[in-house]
Amino acid sequence: MEFKRQYIVNEDSQRVAVQLDIDTFEKIENVLENYALVQLINADSSEILNFEEAKKYYAR
């Protein structure tokens, strides 16, 4: 994945921020959300339900 970056510089020409196009930002956001979800799922120590058990559980 290639990032189109634009740098914001201060009066000393030092980079102080990065600006990304919205498509790139949304791709990064999606990757981070998916990663966080996987981490949450892996950290969950609750019982794993099969499909039928899950249907009964959520039908309550």
N, CA and C atoms as an extended XYZ file, in Angstrom:
180
Properties=species:S:1:pos:R:3:atomname:S:1:resname:S:1:resid:I:1 pbc="F F F"
N         0.848       -1.172        0.000 N   MET     1
C         0.000        0.000        0.000 CA  MET     1
C         0.896        1.238        0.000 C   MET     1
N         0.653        2.094       -0.935 N   GLU     2
C         1.435        3.323       -1.015 CA  GLU     2
C         0.631        4.463       -0.402 C   GLU     2
N         1.309        5.277        0.394 N   PHE     3
C         0.661        6.405        1.052 CA  PHE     3
C         1.034        7.701        0.356 C   PHE     3
N         0.023        8.476        0.022 N   LYS     4
C         0.263        9.818       -0.506 CA  LYS     4
C         0.286       10.756        0.692 C   LYS     4
N         1.475       11.225        1.038 N   ARG     5
C         1.641       12.052        2.228 CA  ARG     5
C         1.950       13.485        1.843 C   ARG     5
N         1.421       14.388        2.625 N   GLN     6
C         1.805       15.784        2.529 CA  GLN     6
C         2.226       16.198        3.931 C   GLN     6
N         3.364       16.837        4.017 N   TYR     7
C         3.883       17.230        5.317 CA  TYR     7
C         3.556       18.687        5.601 C   TYR     7
N         3.231       18.944        6.833 N   ILE     8
C         3.044       20.310        7.304 CA  ILE     8
C         4.299       20.653        8.086 C   ILE     8
N         4.896       21.770        7.746 N   VAL     9
C         6.161       22.163        8.373 CA  VAL     9
C         5.981       23.461        9.148 C   VAL     9
N         6.848       23.644       10.133 N   ASN    10
C         6.821       24.890       10.893 CA  ASN    10
C         7.717       25.924       10.224 C   ASN    10
N         7.900       27.042       10.885 N   GLU    11
C         8.690       28.130       10.291 CA  GLU    11
C        10.159       27.768       10.108 C   GLU    11
N        10.613       26.713       10.790 N   ASP    12
C        11.995       26.248       10.638 CA  ASP    12
C        12.098       25.099        9.631 C   ASP    12
N        11.044       24.879        8.891 N   SER    13
C        10.953       23.806        7.889 CA  SER    13
C        11.073       22.409        8.495 C   SER    13
N        10.709       22.277        9.756 N   GLN    14
C        10.690       20.966       10.408 CA  GLN    14
C         9.287       20.374       10.253 C   GLN    14
N         9.227       19.107        9.925 N   ARG    15
C         7.940       18.439        9.784 CA  ARG    15
C         7.256       18.351       11.147 C   ARG    15
N         6.028       18.792       11.196 N   VAL    16
C         5.279       18.756       12.451 CA  VAL    16
C         3.979       17.957       12.342 C   VAL    16
N         3.564       17.630       11.120 N   ALA    17
C         2.332       16.869       10.929 CA  ALA    17
C         2.341       16.240        9.542 C   ALA    17
N         1.478       15.241        9.389 N   VAL    18
C         1.321       14.573        8.098 CA  VAL    18
C        -0.151       14.645        7.719 C   VAL    18
N        -0.399       14.941        6.472 N   GLN    19
C        -1.761       14.988        5.957 CA  GLN    19
C        -1.915       13.862        4.938 C   GLN    19
N        -2.993       13.061        5.114 N   LEU    20
C        -3.272       11.937        4.214 CA  LEU    20
C        -4.582       12.187        3.488 C   LEU    20
N        -4.711       11.638        2.279 N   ASP    21
C        -6.000       11.740        1.602 CA  ASP    21
C        -6.992       10.831        2.322 C   ASP    21
N        -8.265       11.102        2.164 N   ILE    22
C        -9.301       10.401        2.921 CA  ILE    22
C        -9.325        8.901        2.633 C   ILE    22
N        -9.078        8.494        1.402 N   ASP    23
C        -9.059        7.060        1.076 CA  ASP    23
C        -7.970        6.332        1.850 C   ASP    23
N        -6.792        6.923        1.911 N   THR    24
C        -5.684        6.326        2.657 CA  THR    24
C        -6.015        6.265        4.138 C   THR    24
N        -6.552        7.356        4.673 N   PHE    25
C        -6.925        7.384        6.087 CA  PHE    25
C        -7.939        6.287        6.402 C   PHE    25
N        -8.954        6.136        5.557 N   GLU    26
C        -9.984        5.129        5.805 CA  GLU    26
C        -9.421        3.712        5.727 C   GLU    26
N        -8.466        3.465        4.841 N   LYS    27
C        -7.823        2.150        4.768 CA  LYS    27
C        -7.045        1.865        6.053 C   LYS    27
N        -6.290        2.849        6.523 N   ILE    28
C        -5.526        2.683        7.764 CA  ILE    28
C        -6.477        2.471        8.937 C   ILE    28
N        -7.542        3.250        8.991 N   GLU    29
C        -8.528        3.127       10.057 CA  GLU    29
C        -9.144        1.730       10.068 C   GLU    29
N        -9.470        1.203        8.902 N   ASN    30
C       -10.055       -0.129        8.781 CA  ASN    30
C        -9.086       -1.203        9.274 C   ASN    30
N        -7.831       -1.090        8.895 N   VAL    31
C        -6.815       -2.052        9.338 CA  VAL    31
C        -6.684       -2.016       10.860 C   VAL    31
N        -6.639       -0.822       11.438 N   LEU    32
C        -6.513       -0.696       12.895 CA  LEU    32
C        -7.735       -1.264       13.615 C   LEU    32
N        -8.919       -0.989       13.100 N   GLU    33
C       -10.131       -1.520       13.720 CA  GLU    33
C       -10.158       -3.044       13.655 C   GLU    33
N        -9.782       -3.609       12.515 N   ASN    34
C        -9.750       -5.067       12.384 CA  ASN    34
C        -8.725       -5.683       13.324 C   ASN    34
N        -7.552       -5.059       13.434 N   TYR    35
C        -6.517       -5.551       14.336 CA  TYR    35
C        -7.015       -5.523       15.782 C   TYR    35
N        -7.642       -4.415       16.169 N   ALA    36
C        -8.146       -4.295       17.539 CA  ALA    36
C        -9.227       -5.334       17.812 C   ALA    36
N       -10.079       -5.578       16.839 N   LEU    37
C       -11.132       -6.578       17.006 CA  LEU    37
C       -10.541       -7.973       17.187 C   LEU    37
N        -9.545       -8.315       16.415 N   VAL    38
C        -8.884       -9.617       16.550 CA  VAL    38
C        -8.244       -9.741       17.930 C   VAL    38
N        -7.602       -8.680       18.399 N   GLN    39
C        -6.985       -8.714       19.723 CA  GLN    39
C        -8.041       -8.921       20.802 C   GLN    39
N        -9.172       -8.247       20.666 N   LEU    40
C       -10.263       -8.390       21.631 CA  LEU    40
C       -10.822       -9.808       21.621 C   LEU    40
N       -11.018      -10.348       20.439 N   ILE    41
C       -11.528      -11.719       20.324 CA  ILE    41
C       -10.551      -12.707       20.947 C   ILE    41
N        -9.271      -12.546       20.678 N   ASN    42
C        -8.264      -13.464       21.223 CA  ASN    42
C        -8.130      -13.341       22.730 C   ASN    42
N        -8.399      -12.172       23.285 N   ALA    43
C        -8.279      -11.960       24.725 CA  ALA    43
C        -9.518      -12.431       25.475 C   ALA    43
N       -10.610      -12.660       24.778 N   ASP    44
C       -11.863      -13.070       25.409 CA  ASP    44
C       -11.755      -14.530       25.828 C   ASP    44
N       -11.895      -14.764       27.129 N   SER    45
C       -11.756      -16.131       27.630 CA  SER    45
C       -13.110      -16.810       27.833 C   SER    45
N       -14.173      -16.189       27.361 N   SER    46
C       -15.487      -16.799       27.539 CA  SER    46
C       -15.642      -18.023       26.635 C   SER    46
N       -16.656      -18.782       26.930 N   GLU    47
C       -16.905      -20.028       26.202 CA  GLU    47
C       -17.213      -19.754       24.727 C   GLU    47
N       -16.713      -20.602       23.869 N   ILE    48
C       -16.996      -20.502       22.440 CA  ILE    48
C       -18.258      -21.305       22.151 C   ILE    48
N       -19.206      -20.677       21.486 N   LEU    49
C       -20.468      -21.335       21.170 CA  LEU    49
C       -20.485      -21.774       19.714 C   LEU    49
N       -21.114      -22.928       19.469 N   ASN    50
C       -21.334      -23.300       18.071 CA  ASN    50
C       -22.538      -22.516       17.558 C   ASN    50
N       -22.882      -22.684       16.292 N   PHE    51
C       -23.928      -21.872       15.675 CA  PHE    51
C       -25.271      -22.023       16.384 C   PHE    51
N       -25.666      -23.261       16.671 N   GLU    52
C       -26.965      -23.501       17.319 CA  GLU    52
C       -26.993      -22.916       18.726 C   GLU    52
N       -25.909      -23.079       19.475 N   GLU    53
C       -25.841      -22.514       20.821 CA  GLU    53
C       -25.906      -20.989       20.778 C   GLU    53
N       -25.241      -20.405       19.805 N   ALA    54
C       -25.249      -18.944       19.671 CA  ALA    54
C       -26.652      -18.444       19.346 C   ALA    54
N       -27.368      -19.147       18.467 N   LYS    55
C       -28.745      -18.746       18.141 CA  LYS    55
C       -29.620      -18.774       19.389 C   LYS    55
N       -29.496      -19.829       20.196 N   LYS    56
C       -30.282      -19.925       21.429 CA  LYS    56
C       -29.887      -18.823       22.410 C   LYS    56
N       -28.596      -18.578       22.537 N   TYR    57
C       -28.106      -17.568       23.480 CA  TYR    57
C       -28.644      -16.181       23.126 C   TYR    57
N       -28.571      -15.820       21.848 N   TYR    58
C       -28.973      -14.477       21.437 CA  TYR    58
C       -30.479      -14.350       21.221 C   TYR    58
N       -31.208      -15.470       21.263 N   ALA    59
C       -32.662      -15.419       21.134 CA  ALA    59
C       -33.322      -14.967       22.433 C   ALA    59
N       -32.574      -14.981       23.513 N   ARG    60
C       -33.127      -14.585       24.817 CA  ARG    60
C       -33.610      -13.175       24.814 C   ARG    60
